[in-house]
């Protein structure tokens, strides 16, 4: 089972509807009045027969498009928030074994961004990402159900976490998806966001996460963040290789994922449950 899913954007159908609305059928000119009126009636008949079929076809395509993009815009903010902060803290900590997460700093999502809920002592930071951490074409980008618990080590806290923090701030300030990605691009160009540090990684071992509508909590795994790198440099995505790769060009990084055998609570992962 793969962690990444392809998604193809479709063009809007409104242009076709507008074309149909303004379409004219002009009969050929004739010096015979009878021929002229006959051609005119034929044009009206063609229009009457053609437009309903055309519009139904366009509507059908629009419905198919809607089905492929179930979350076309941001839902009300409350759907992304977890009302009980203690529940979010527990979910964030479930990303890593207790030997790591119990001493980690924990961030929770508020109405204006992530806030420190628990101070840490070991350099790790645990939080629950939302859908806007995904790529711009990911169909789950605005999915309010998505909960991605992860615990970042110190290099990832310094180099990966600022991207998530900035994306979240932009989204919660009312920026559209495209505006958010434009702002992230500008921030990288101005060196306001860092490149990935050597050794940046995180734990994603929570069985209570919800990574997307296709995979649910998927499998327990580790993620390694590196500057844009070809998958083959790690032997990723090759037959028999346990490593998966996901290139994230807008964030200027490649994520290498390594599935592991157990969830953070020590229970075994079972592929038969997915």
Number of C-alpha atoms within 10 A of each C-alpha: 8 10 14 14 13 7 11 10 11 13 9 11 13 12 10 12 16 10 10 15 11 7 11 11 13 11 16 9 10 11 7 8 10 10 14 15 13 12 18 16 13 15 16 16 12 12 15 11 11 12 15 11 11 14 15 11 12 16 15 12 15 17 12 12 16 13 11 15 20 12 16 14 12 19 12 9 11 11 12 21 17 15 12 8 15 12 12 22 21 18 22 29 30 28 32 26 18 13 9 18 25 19 18 24 23 25 23 23 22 17 14 12 18 19 14 14 16 15 12 16 10 14 15 21 28 33 30 24 24 24 22 21 18 16 17 15 14 21 22 25 22 22 23 20 17 22 24 22 30 27 29 27 22 19 19 24 21 17 19 25 19 15 21 19 16 18 20 23 17 20 17 16 13 11 15 14 20 10 13 21 18 12 16 20 18 13 15 16 10 9 10 13 20 16 19 24 17 13 13 19 25 27 23 30 30 26 21 17 25 18 22 23 12 13 15 15 21 22 26 23 20 21 21 20 25 22 17 17 17 13 18 10 7 14 15 19 16 13 8 8 11 13 19 20 24 20 19 15 12 13 22 17 19 21 20 21 22 17 17 15 14 17 21 21 14 10 10 12 18 10 10 5 7 12
